[in-house]
Amino acid sequence: MESVAVGGVRIAYERVGSGRPVVLSGGTGMPPVAWELCGLRDALVARGHEVVTYAARGVAPSDAPPAPYTMAGLAGDLAGLMDHLGIRGAAVVGYSLGSFTAELLARTRPDLVGALVLMAGAGPLTGVVDAVLDAEAELVGLLGHLPPAFAALQTLLSTLPPLVLRDDAGEVAAWRELLGGQEAVWASQDGEAGQSAASRVWLRDPDRMAALAGIRARTLAVAFEHDLYFPPWTGAEAVRLLPRGELAVVAGAAHGGVLTHSGATAEVLLQFLDRA
């Protein structure tokens, strides 16, 4: 991957394809290669888009400055990357933490965002997410990072649909093996603690939802049917406030639907981008 220094932080990125630019902003600890492995990047390229993926600060091979991080810093990193690449009016697609980044970017740098997609991250704070934020903060306060076994369990329980978790031992075992090396995605422990802190402050901002009214880009909120963190009703709340918002629900998927239901997610995304 190539890299660029943004405000003293080295951000690694990759640029493939040609056509209308699409920038993909990943979730907490999500390596850029995940967009390729789930097939979404290649589906966008095949539809005639130039696609930019990047590792947010804290995720290898980008830098991990000392924690805590802020959403303003994460959005500023993305803005600096897009400025460096000369990209304006792009479709910016965020997943989970990346949707927070994309949302703030659309508010603070509307010149960069021609269309906006918020996947598994649009809407108000839920009780489940509030409890997760408290657990993460307590563990980081005690240990300086999240224990790998806890992080893997949290990802497993949120990523897979409930029937898979209950009945498909083989799929659960495969995901446990995949998540066994999850700590390797971080550039350092500061990256994990930093991104967790940025999410916590962002989600508990009392003015966050009202600020959606200031986003002028056409926006698609993508919700996954069984998402415990951002269920479909939270996406509907966001769309109610967005001036040009619409909602799509991917059936059968949990929070990790971008990975487990990548075909359906890609179809929803591509249909929106064809119209936007």
Steps between C-alpha positions, in 0.01 A plus 500: 500500500605859443490752784469872562572709811192683624571734788804293593311167489590257222185361336534198271265470205432317176338632182359266234270525199387803306187709482294682761692475829371301796682520833453211746545572872522191719377408845695473824827318435389412147795449264454631145540149357160411651332706226674282243435170678126565525488588130355849541805679364510287185124536447540878502794487258303273267213752502739771377623669817841600624524365857718633780551290812717602795609399848370746758743627760579220740454221244812350341679605285393857586647678803355468849563826687435502875140443611235632534378585150205715400253477216618844389850356468382192311288709262790741458726211399253399231460858379877537477527176302231610255662842464831329426336283233313795350161337556185713523134406499568133566258240624624437855397167649550440870449183701446512878778730633565595139142621469564741790805625311304536176211676674729758659690547174173577318422764763842665514626457141191485278715575196654153531175304527265471204308204643510335840440143616479423873510124562430358847568832669216746444266599778479553875691328777334173606513333839713215368759735352502707819581186702775402255655846526507473881661154486764612252584813700537302822729241341714761324524693828620188684724347234572772245341288225222249441598137574515311169258233621244764598539685169460177305189400697346844459561491125368143470176572687429819306609384153306178449119471479331341805404175327857448385632563850247254644500219246803510269796375701720475191447863401559617856823299518618645168438854620673430833808387309484807278467732800783331686751733340286812534758684713740492203292762316600771747811709444532514880284479810450877469307438179245276670460724804492811281225382267292376794523842665401678179188283467404550864509880487330512158210274593432684826501846341151641578505718188600227254157400376374856450810574291379253236271775373810682375606225257402599147639204309261229392538236772424130526481344846558124472375299795538127561191318621655335808754771590506530881696826485315695229174316424275620217298734724812707569559540127140612460555765769805629313314513169219696663751777577707488182378746233570252219509170685370156413515165677586151376485189718704189421297198610652226711820685588643615833751781559758327282269485201753672277709181537239226549242634250737677264302424183177650629688795651681567172174493306337755730807722479535478122133576441531812713819618329344448157228750601707741709 
